[in-house]
Amino acid sequence: RARANLEAWMERRSKMGYAAGSLTREWGVIHRIFIASGLEWPFARSEGPQVSEGDESRPIMPTGAVAAIIRVSFRLDPDTQARLAMATTFGLRRVELQELHPESFDWAGSTVYVATAKAGRQRYHLLPEEIVPVLQASSWRPRSLVYISQEIVQLRLLIGITAPEVGWHAIRRALMRELSQSRDGATG
């Protein structure tokens, strides 16, 4: 009975348009709940949702988009500017930006504590002096993930990017691409 219910639930989620990666994450959560509750898991290891290469989407901002977003950000409020400074300097994810608060910053030591959202190590990062004034101007008041998502929508629309899947993490991918191209150009 549990197996049939879970299969029906996953089928419904799939028809609702949930991405394969989301379904896999939810499957893992449900599996852990079964185990923690002492319930027998009704599936073999190989029976869970599979994420194929074709199912994955890793949007990246076009070349030059990050610089354009930084330029237009000066029209926006100090909190948005500060989150953008953190995203472009450290490649933070939306939830990592949300978890920043005034106590995350040690201004005397020029560091910020970032609690990573995925498997990365939670750590202190040195703050480049160029972004410190922008960060200090922010109130770092708590904001919802929806609010923070709307900030990146506003920023990308200001520079003409209309693709809805381009979010905060696309900045990280764009920076990685541009750093890689810069390195390849310098050594090649």
Residue, then its C-alpha position, 0 to 999 in steps of 0.5 A: r500500500a505504501r509503495a502504491n501511494l508513493e508511486a501515485w504521489m510521485e506521478r502526480r508531482s511529475k505531471m505537475g511539472y516538477a523537475a527530475g532533480s526536485l523529485t529525486r530530492e523529495w524521494g530522498v527526504i521521504h526515504r529518510i523519513f521512512i528509515a527514521s520512523g522505523l518503517e520498511w522502505p518499499f523500494a529497491r535502491s535502483e527504483g528511485p527517480q533518475v535524473s538524466e543529463g537531458d533533465e538537468s538545466r544549469p542556466i548561465m548568464p550571457t557574457g557581460a551580464v554580470a557586469a551589466i547587472i552590477r552597473v544597474s544595481f546602483r539604482l536599487d536599494p542598499d540591501t539588494q546591492a549588498r546581496l548582489a555584491m555577495a553573490t558576485t564576489f562569493g557566488l552565493r546561492r539564494v538561500e545562502l544570501q537569505e541566511l546572511h544577517p548583521e552578525s554574519f559580518d566581522w567588520a574589524g576582521s573584514t570577514v563574513y561567515v557563510a553557512t553553505a546551502k549544499a555540501g560545501r564547508q561553512r566558513y569565514h570569507l575575507l571581505p574585499e575592501e572594495i565591497v565593504p562600504v556596499l555591505q555596511a550600507s545594508s540593514w541585512r534585515p531578514r527577507s523571504l526566499v521569494y523576495i530574494s528571488q524577485e530581486i534577481v528577476q528585477l536585476r535581470l529584467l533591467i538588463g533585458i534577460t527575460a529567461p525565467e530560469v536565470g537566477w542567483h546561481a546563474i551569476r556563479r556559473a557566469l563568473m566561473r566561465e569568465l574566470s576559466q576563459s580568462r585563465d585559458g586566454a592568459t595561458g593559451 
